[in-house]
Amino acid sequence: DFDVSGRVAAYEEGGEWLDEALGDIGENYRVLAFFFDRELPDLTVSPLEGTYLAWVDFRPLGMQKEELDRFLREDCGLILAPGHIFGKEGEGFERFNLALPRAHLISALDRLGGKIKEIQHAQ
């Protein structure tokens, strides 16, 4: 037996939850874009295109993909979706998942901003 009642309920009664989730994702995108615009203006955030994943261009840092992956993971404590998995055109880009509590996003951005500023001042 295959019970579809939960799926039907989600489809028929999930509109309010979906609206709230989309609002949270939209606000997280605005927080992300504002942060990069203000704190790291050399790195560009692409417009959000109907998803919960935001693309950020890290190429101005001049890091190769392995170095960027290591820097984000080990130095910043972030696990982002690397753009290079989509081919050569995606190299230097990372995708931020915006479907998370805002406090977690802000914490991640604070860590990232601090570490990038450290390496920029060291140069």
C-alpha positions as CSV (number, residue, x, y, z in Angstrom):
1,D,0.0,0.0,0.0
2,F,1.2,3.5,-0.9
3,D,-0.2,6.2,1.3
4,V,-0.4,9.6,-0.5
5,S,-2.5,11.4,2.1
6,G,0.5,13.4,3.4
7,R,1.4,14.4,-0.1
8,V,-2.1,15.5,-0.9
9,A,-2.4,17.5,2.3
10,A,0.9,19.2,1.5
11,Y,-0.3,20.1,-2.0
12,E,-3.7,21.2,-0.9
13,E,-2.9,22.9,2.4
14,G,0.8,23.9,2.1
15,G,0.3,27.3,0.5
16,E,0.8,29.3,3.7
17,W,4.0,27.4,4.5
18,L,5.3,27.9,1.0
19,D,4.6,31.6,1.0
20,E,6.4,31.9,4.3
21,A,9.4,29.9,3.1
22,L,9.7,31.9,-0.1
23,G,9.6,35.1,1.9
24,D,12.4,33.9,4.2
25,I,14.5,32.8,1.2
26,G,13.9,36.2,-0.5
27,E,14.9,38.1,2.7
28,N,18.0,35.9,3.0
29,Y,18.9,36.8,-0.5
30,R,18.6,40.5,0.3
31,V,20.8,40.0,3.3
32,L,23.4,38.1,1.2
33,A,23.4,40.7,-1.6
34,F,23.6,43.6,0.9
35,F,26.5,42.0,2.7
36,F,28.6,41.5,-0.5
37,D,27.7,44.9,-1.8
38,R,28.8,46.6,1.4
39,E,31.6,44.4,2.8
40,L,33.0,42.6,-0.2
41,P,32.1,44.7,-3.3
42,D,34.7,43.0,-5.5
43,L,32.6,39.7,-5.3
44,T,29.4,39.7,-7.3
45,V,26.1,38.1,-6.3
46,S,24.1,37.0,-9.3
47,P,20.4,37.7,-9.4
48,L,18.3,35.0,-7.8
49,E,16.5,33.0,-10.5
50,G,13.6,31.1,-8.9
51,T,15.7,28.9,-6.6
52,Y,17.1,28.9,-3.1
53,L,20.7,28.9,-4.3
54,A,22.5,32.1,-4.9
55,W,25.6,32.3,-7.1
56,V,28.6,34.4,-6.0
57,D,31.6,35.1,-8.1
58,F,34.8,34.5,-6.1
59,R,37.1,34.9,-9.1
60,P,38.4,38.3,-8.0
61,L,40.2,36.5,-5.1
62,G,42.4,34.9,-7.7
63,M,42.2,31.4,-6.2
64,Q,42.3,28.2,-8.1
65,K,39.3,25.9,-7.5
66,E,41.1,23.6,-5.1
67,E,42.5,26.6,-3.1
68,L,39.1,28.2,-3.0
69,D,37.4,25.0,-1.8
70,R,40.0,24.6,0.9
71,F,39.8,28.2,2.0
72,L,36.0,28.2,2.3
73,R,35.9,24.8,4.0
74,E,38.9,25.0,6.3
75,D,39.4,28.7,7.0
76,C,35.8,29.9,6.9
77,G,34.0,26.7,8.0
78,L,31.7,26.8,5.0
79,I,30.5,24.1,2.8
80,L,29.2,25.7,-0.3
81,A,28.2,24.2,-3.7
82,P,31.2,24.8,-5.9
83,G,30.4,26.1,-9.4
84,H,33.1,24.1,-11.1
85,I,30.9,21.0,-10.8
86,F,28.9,22.5,-13.6
87,G,31.9,22.8,-15.9
88,K,34.6,25.2,-16.8
89,E,32.2,28.2,-16.9
90,G,31.3,27.6,-13.2
91,E,34.9,27.8,-12.0
92,G,35.4,30.5,-9.4
93,F,31.7,30.6,-8.5
94,E,30.1,29.2,-5.4
95,R,26.4,28.7,-4.5
96,F,25.0,29.7,-1.2
97,N,22.0,27.8,0.1
98,L,19.5,30.4,1.3
99,A,17.0,27.9,2.8
100,L,18.4,28.2,6.3
101,P,17.8,30.3,9.4
102,R,18.9,33.9,8.9
103,A,21.2,33.8,12.0
104,H,23.2,30.9,10.4
105,L,23.5,32.9,7.2
106,I,24.7,36.0,9.0
107,S,27.2,33.9,11.0
108,A,28.6,32.4,7.8
109,L,28.9,35.8,6.1
110,D,30.7,37.2,9.2
111,R,33.2,34.4,9.1
112,L,33.7,34.7,5.4
113,G,34.1,38.5,5.5
114,G,36.6,38.3,8.3
115,K,38.8,35.7,6.6
116,I,38.7,37.5,3.2
117,K,39.7,40.8,4.8
118,E,42.5,39.0,6.5
119,I,44.0,37.7,3.3
120,Q,43.4,41.0,1.5
121,H,45.3,42.9,4.3
122,A,48.1,40.4,4.1
123,Q,48.7,41.0,0.4
